[in-house]
Amino acid sequence: MTIKTSHQIAKHWRFRFLSVGVALLAGSMAPRLLVAQSPAQTDNAVQIGDHWTIDTKDEITNSPTDTVTYVVTDLSPTEIVARVTTRGKSGTGLVVFDRNWNRVENSNWKWKPNDGEGVRFPLGVGKDWRVELEARNTQSGDAHKITVLSKVAAEEPVTTAAGTFDAFRVETKAREVGAKDPSKIWEHENVTWYAPLINHWVRRTLILRAQKRITSNTSEEVVDFGRKL
């Protein structure tokens, strides 16, 4: 069932707001301070059975593409393993994330140390980070060297079909170069809205350029989520 309000979200997930400035203090006109600590430091850490359903859209044609559901199947101190299913398609896949929602493995692709598209705790406006990594296809042997730069640009509300969330807007730029052919260059420009309330991003926009030309412009939104009862 889709959850429509922040109050229902908090009740459904049994999360409490962080003690430092996450809730608006009664009678206070001071600005809110949104704080995102490491999930290991809070009571909203990811659990087995947590699931998110995500609608994707081609922004160039304004057409919906897929509806994908991620279900957490296994956890370790360093990894989150999720089963992935796509509505209307048979079969499932597995994606391995680190605890900051960076991908480590997805089908035939592996990233070392990770794909750099997650977040880095604790989050706060103005924080930035850089990741140097390698992506490799274990089947074809194709490899890429990638530099990723991310910055927390703002705190702002974002609304999806799953509700309205207080979120950090994380802006990410990446440059990807073919390891075997350095003349092949791709550039990524992503914006991620990460909601501490559910310890997950709720909206993303992703633009890919090849040789300075846009090849794809997509968006992804969480439309439903839940926790094992």
JOBELVEN-V450279 format. One record per pair of residues at least 6 apart in sequence whose ideal C-beta (glycine too) atoms are under 8 Angstrom apart, sorted by the first residue. I is the first residue (numbers start at 0). J is the second residue. Records with the same first field share a line. If there is no record, write none. Layout:
I = J  J
This chain:
0 = 223
1 = 160  161  222  223
2 = 8  11  161  162  223  224
3 = 162
4 = 162  163
5 = 162  163  164  165  196
7 = 162
8 = 14  161  162  164  196  197
9 = 15  16  196
11 = 225  226
12 = 43  196  197  226
13 = 226
14 = 42  43  196  197
15 = 42
16 = 22  196
17 = 34  35  36  41  195
19 = 32  34
20 = 31  32  33  34
21 = 31  32  33  34  165  195
23 = 31
31 = 154  165
33 = 154  165  166  167  195
34 = 121  122  123  195
35 = 118  120  121  122  123  167  193  195
36 = 120  121
37 = 98  120  121
38 = 44  45  98  120  198
39 = 98
41 = 195  198
43 = 195  196  197  198
44 = 198
45 = 71  74  79  198
46 = 71  74  226  227
47 = 71  72  73  74  227
48 = 70  71  226  227
49 = 70  71  224  225  226  227
50 = 68  69  70  71  224  225  226
51 = 68  69  199  221  223  224
52 = 66  67  68  221  222  223  224
53 = 66  67  68  69  219  220  221  222
54 = 63  65  66  160  219  220  222
55 = 63  64  65  66  67  217  218  219
56 = 62  63  64  217  218  219  220
57 = 63  64  215  216  217
58 = 204  216  217  218
59 = 213  215  216
64 = 217
65 = 85  86
66 = 85  86  87  222
67 = 83  84  85  86
68 = 83  84  85  86
69 = 81  82  83  94
70 = 81  82  84
71 = 79  80  81
72 = 80  81  82  93
73 = 80
74 = 80
76 = 98
77 = 97  98
78 = 95  96  97  98  103
79 = 95  96  97  98  100
80 = 93  94  95  96
81 = 93  94  95  96
82 = 91  92  93
83 = 91  92  93  94
84 = 90  91
92 = 105  106
93 = 104
94 = 102  104  105
95 = 102  103  104  105
96 = 102  103  117
97 = 103  113  117
99 = 113  117  118  119  120
100 = 116  117  118  199  200
101 = 110  113  114  115  116  117
102 = 108  110  113  114  116  117
103 = 109  110  112  113  114
104 = 110
107 = 136  137  138  139
108 = 134  135  136  137
109 = 134  135  137
110 = 132  133  134  135
111 = 132  133  135
112 = 130  132
113 = 130  132
114 = 132  134  145  147
115 = 130  132  145  147  149  171  173
116 = 147  171  173  189  191
118 = 149  167  169  191  193  200
119 = 126  128  149
122 = 151  167  169  193  195
123 = 151
124 = 151  152  153  154  167
125 = 150  151
126 = 150  151
127 = 148  149  150  151
128 = 148  149
129 = 146  147  148  149
130 = 145  146  147  149
131 = 144  145  146  147
132 = 144  145  147
133 = 142  143  144  145  178
134 = 142  143  145  175
135 = 141  142  143
136 = 142
141 = 177  179
142 = 177  178  179
143 = 175  176  177  178  185
144 = 175  176  178
145 = 173  174  175  176
146 = 173  174
147 = 171  172  173
148 = 171  172  173
149 = 169  170  171  172
150 = 169  170  171
151 = 167  168  169
152 = 168  169  170
153 = 167  168
154 = 165  166  167  168
155 = 165  166  168  192
156 = 163  164  165  166
157 = 163  164  166  168  192  194  201  202
158 = 164
159 = 201  202  220  221  222
160 = 220  222  223
161 = 201  220  221  222  223  224
164 = 192  194  196  197  201
165 = 194  195  196
166 = 192  193  194  201  202
167 = 192  193  195
168 = 190  191  192
169 = 190  191  192  193
170 = 189  190
171 = 187  188  189  190  191
172 = 186  187  188  189
173 = 186  187  189
174 = 184  185  186  187
175 = 184  185  186  187
176 = 183  184  185
177 = 183  184
183 = 209
184 = 209  210
185 = 207  208  209
186 = 207  208  211
187 = 205  206  207  208
188 = 205  206  208
189 = 203  204  205  206
190 = 203  204
191 = 200  202  203
192 = 200  201  202  203
193 = 199  200  201
194 = 200  201
197 = 224
199 = 221  224
200 = 221
201 = 220  221
202 = 218  219  220  221
203 = 218  219  220
204 = 216  217  218  219
205 = 215  216  217  218  219
206 = 213  215  216
207 = 213  214  215  216
208 = 214
